[in-house]
Amino acid sequence: MSYEMIALLMFASMVILLVSGQRVFAAIGFVAAGAALLLYGPGAADLPFNQVFKLFNWYAMLTLPMFIYMGCILSESGIAEDLYKMLHVWFGRLRGGLAIGTIFLMVIISAMNGLSVAGMAIGATIALPEMLRRGYDKVLISGVIQGGSSLGILIPPSVVMVLYGMIARQPVSKLWFAGLIPGLLMAGLFVLYVVIRARLNPKLAPTVADEELNMPLGEKLKLARAGIVPFAIFFFMTGLFVFGYTSLVESSAVGASAATLAAILKGRFTWRLVRETSMKTLAVSCMFLWLILAALAFGAVFDGLGAVKAIESVFIHQWDLNPWTIIIMMQVSFIIMGMFLDDTAMLVIVAPLYIPLVKLLDLGFDNQLIWFGVLYTITCQIAYITPPFGYNLFLMRSLAPKEITLIDIYKSIWPFALIMMLTIALVMIFPGLALWLPEQMRVKG
């Protein structure tokens, strides 16, 4: 059997196991270990152990539990709920103001957490009932919460970008800065969409009654203090990082410590909070560690078969495809896979194939893998909200009240998915949107 056929069988076996509902890390690791033993004999048993030591040598791995802990403790301690109350008062008079405030809330939660799950949970439990009570259209607000929560994997500190950086061997700091402008651009396009829809059809997003908002300026300023804590944590953490006072890992420790201090100062630091936050942090961190380990093992076997060289030969030499055509084909495949798989499964599947190929393409600018990481991350956001198996769709259904049906949820996401596709097109046409900021910043670590 040729090496190309073996590589194809490995890839097909992994996809079948994933589609059948097996855990991502187990499916990928099983195929990697099985192929290694069949190809190289008992000596291949050392392969996963070697990957473990490689994994533990990645200093940036320490950032994962730190950022996950920071987001969990800010969410569980009620700081995010205080923040939404502030946005409710300050944006209530604007047509569609609560929906716009919710998008801003999602951006801030993204900057505190780095995962979309926290933003979705906070938006669905805090913002959604409030907007429903005030007569907002259920389809509109369902889309706002799903689209806004997906910003968590693009705006720093993005945990998904940490994962991509480790597998692609790219600096996480550059990836974070690369995702910031596209993330804010996408959030701005979300806001613009809500404003236009609310002006065209005011019934979709009524304003808040004046009696609820008529309060002295002093009280409004008092409410504004709720926004100081998350902003202070974010700017203190990233500021020290940007100006070179801390490394990436040190910055994550600063963020985790600041979040803990904020919970203590607000009188919300309890043993229950410590236990729940620790359990969530441990669960998510272990999931990512197993995924990275499985990806490394699979990539080692896959690359050892020469699969990457074979794909390079087909795309570039035999088919003579234009580099941009190859990039577009990759993005289309991401969107198709995103209908059935989550972001980590997508990355692990395509990393051994796409990342070396992107490195070889001549696109006319430097830092192609940084730029491609932004494209991948935005496409992951589409995967989160795309039927039939978008993760956020089912999470939204489990958290939403009964009056919001699965059909409503499916209808709500298409405008936001199209905005995400528009953002991908803009980043492809203007690579500087992703690459300008990393080139300006010189950071430690």
MOFEN-V354350 format. One line per field, one symbol per residue. phi: phi as a letter, one per 40 degrees, with the letter a starting at -180 (. if undefined). psi: psi as a letter, one per 40 degrees, with the letter a starting at -180 (. if undefined). A space follows every 50 residues. Layout:
# MOFEN-V354350
phi: ???
psi: ???
This chain:
# MOFEN-V354350
phi: .ccccccccdccccccccccgccdcccccccccccccccbgdccccdccc ccccccccccdccdcccccdcccccccgccccccccccccbccccgcccc ccccccccccccbgbccccccccccbccdcccccgccccccccccccccc cccbccccccccccccccfbccdccccccccdcccccccccccccccccc bdccacccdcccbcaddccccccccccccccccccccccccccgcbcccc ccccccccccccccccgbcbccccccccccccccccdccccccccccccc cccccgcccccdcccccccfccdccccccccccdcccccbbccccdcccc dccccccccccbcgacfcccccccddcccdccccbbccbddccccccccc cccccccdccccccdccccccccdcccccbdcdcbccdcccbbcg
psi: hidddddddddddddddddeeiiddddddddddddddddeadeededddd dddddeehdededdddddddddddddeeddddddddddddedehhedddd ddddddddddeddeiddddddddddddddddddeeihdddddddddddde ededhihhdddddddddefihdddddddeddddddddddddddddddddd gdddgiiiidddegiiddddddddddedddddddddddddddeediaddd dddddddddddddddefegidddddddddddddddddddddddddddddd ddddefddddddddddddefiidddddddddddddddeediiddddddde ddddddddddigeeiifdddddddddddddddddehiefhdddddddddi idehidddddddeddddddddddddddddgddddedddddhhih.
